[in-house]
């Protein structure tokens, strides 16, 4: 089932927040991927809002970035 506009906006906001926090830490995408133990291409697609990450990926990224989940989704 296709995503509605509100859901698409949540995914884009999440990706933008991951990117913002990663850049604040001066981390490369590759470094974040290694810290989170996920594929580099997945980090790229998340930051660009191209995929809807699973809850486990959201938790993994929040731990790797050392932030609360709320910091990523709001």
N, C-alpha and C positions, 0 to 999 in steps of 0.2 A: 504494500500500500504506500503510495507516495506521501511524503511529508507535507504538512501544511506550512504556511508562511511563518507562523509562530514557532513551530518546531525547527524550521530551518534557521531562524534567528537565534535560537538557543544553541544550536550546533556551531554557528559562526561565532557567537560570543564566547563559547567555550574555547574554540581554537584561537581566537584573538587573545584571550587571557593566558592561555598556555604560552603563546609566543611572547607576550609582554613580560611575563614573569621570567621566562627563559632568557630574554634579552637583558632584563634587569640584573640577572645573575651573571651575564656575559658568557653564557653557555652557547655552544653550537648545537644545532639539531642533532648532530652525531653524538655529542656528549650526553644530551638528554636521552637519546635512544639507548645508549649504553647504560646510563644510570637506571632507567626504567625497564631495561631488558625487553625492549620492543624494537621492531624494525624501523630503520631510519625513514623508509617510505611511509610508514604509518604515522610517524610524527609529522611529516610534511603534509599528509592528507588531513590530519586532525587540525593543524594550524591553519590550513586553507579552508576549513569547513566543508571538506569534500566527503567526509564519512561521519557516521553517527557512532561514536565509540561506545563500547560495552561498559557497564558499570565497573567491571574489574580493571579495565584500562584507565578509567577516570581515577580510581583509587590508587592504582600504580603510579600514575603521573603526579597525583597530589603528594604521594610519599616521596617520589624522586625529587620533586621541586621543593619539598619541605614546606608546603602550604596546606591550608584546610581545603576540603573539597569546595566549600562555599566560595572561596577565593577564585576558583576556576569557573564556577557556573553562574555567578552573579555579575 
